[in-house]
Amino acid sequence: MKQGTEDAPQPFASDAVDRPDASDVLTPAQKATLAILVALSCSHLLNDSVQALIPSIYPLLKKSFDLDFTQVGLITFTFQMTGSIFQPVIGLYTDRRPQPFSLALGMAMTLCGVIFLAFAPSYPAVIAAAAMVGVGSAIFHPEASRIARLASGGRHGFAQSLFQVGGNAGSALGPLLAALIVVPYGQRHILWFSLAALLGIVILTLVGRWYRNQISLGLTHAVQRASHRGPLPRRTLGISIAILLALVFSKYFYLVSMSSYYTFYLIAKFHLSVQQSQLYLFVFLSAVALGTIVGGPVGDRIGRKRVIWVSILGAAPFSLALPHASLAWTVFLSVIIGFVLASAFAAILVYATELVPGRVGLIAGLFFGFAFGMAGIGAAVLGKLADMTSITFVYQVCAYLPLIGLLTGFLPNLEANPESIRS
């Protein structure tokens, strides 16, 4: 294996991938970059557990401030749309001027949002706190995705999945912690989540130091040069990005129907308590976390497009059956849907960065931002739909969203060039 700047940041270099006996021992450099991936995943867990706290306490906020479903949806709309608007801008800026300690700054903004939410005296104050959390996430995601790619050693799907599974695990833990800490004792106990944000600041400060060293060595530019491939025709590129965004729309519109309204659906249809419904939400979100960690490595092996096919369209039979199922079958189907849908995003994001090489921050910001935006708009639209009809009708409509996965057939086959997957 060559020694040089382009090999230095690679924790899973080609020798270790191709020869099983070489993977048993990691060099200090490889261990260091693997540690960075784990640190990013842990900080993503902390960030998204705080973010997941907000929809998890909707029943509490709905009762405390006498909100309707439209107002509940607007809370999600606020923190998702602030993330959606700022992430592409931040990603584009950091493509040109990397900011090693911006991750810790983003977590500090999240910390402010948690503290404000714990003491929010009114609905407008809740909206302001949600906006702070959204801005914190907007700062965090694009640069964290870039660092994950830098530390990937060419296994971009694995690195992106490991990074994202932390977020999914945090999204699963948020409702569970809310059920145990906040719901029984009240709004002020949200303050306990500030400890998660403080720990995140410490971890991300250490990650920022490592990233600053990579910048000083010029390794970020070396990795970008190594990832370049011949550009696709402009029309093909535009159509491909549009299709990928449509797939993200279908995935996140459906997922927000679960994260924001699944508890209400279970309470209304099966007469569960708030705590029981949140435990079932935890089960669903745990399946999402598991699907995320599986999707990336599988994409590294069999190709991103195949994973996208299965993960979006494959959820359709189960989503169509869910509105007509008993409680036991509803829980089972939700697990299958969460697992299958979640495997898509890492594949979509890595596929998009292969379409537009050298613009990791912009692409990560665009897709994370669009995902946040769709989730925010979806929460508001579905909340209004629930007010106008019923919460059950919402799931009857959302059941058809995975059929948008049929658009995957129009994506170019990047696997025709094997190097485009590995680079």
JOKAWO-V992001 format. One record per run of one state. SS is the DSSP state (hx for helix, st for strand, lp for the rest). FROM is the first residue (numbers start at 1). TO is the last residue. If there is no record, write none. Layout:
# JOKAWO-V992001
{{SS & FROM & TO} {SS & FROM & TO}}
This chain:
# JOKAWO-V992001
{{lp & 1 & 4} {hx & 5 & 8} {lp & 9 & 13} {hx & 14 & 18} {lp & 19 & 19} {hx & 20 & 24} {lp & 25 & 27} {hx & 28 & 56} {lp & 57 & 57} {hx & 58 & 64} {lp & 65 & 68} {hx & 69 & 96} {lp & 97 & 101} {hx & 102 & 118} {lp & 119 & 122} {hx & 123 & 150} {lp & 151 & 155} {hx & 156 & 182} {lp & 183 & 186} {hx & 187 & 216} {lp & 217 & 218} {hx & 219 & 226} {lp & 227 & 233} {hx & 234 & 270} {lp & 271 & 273} {hx & 274 & 302} {lp & 303 & 303} {hx & 304 & 313} {lp & 314 & 315} {hx & 316 & 322} {lp & 323 & 326} {hx & 327 & 342} {lp & 343 & 343} {hx & 344 & 355} {lp & 356 & 359} {hx & 360 & 388} {lp & 389 & 390} {hx & 391 & 398} {lp & 399 & 400} {hx & 401 & 410} {lp & 411 & 413} {hx & 414 & 416} {lp & 417 & 418} {hx & 419 & 422} {lp & 423 & 423}}
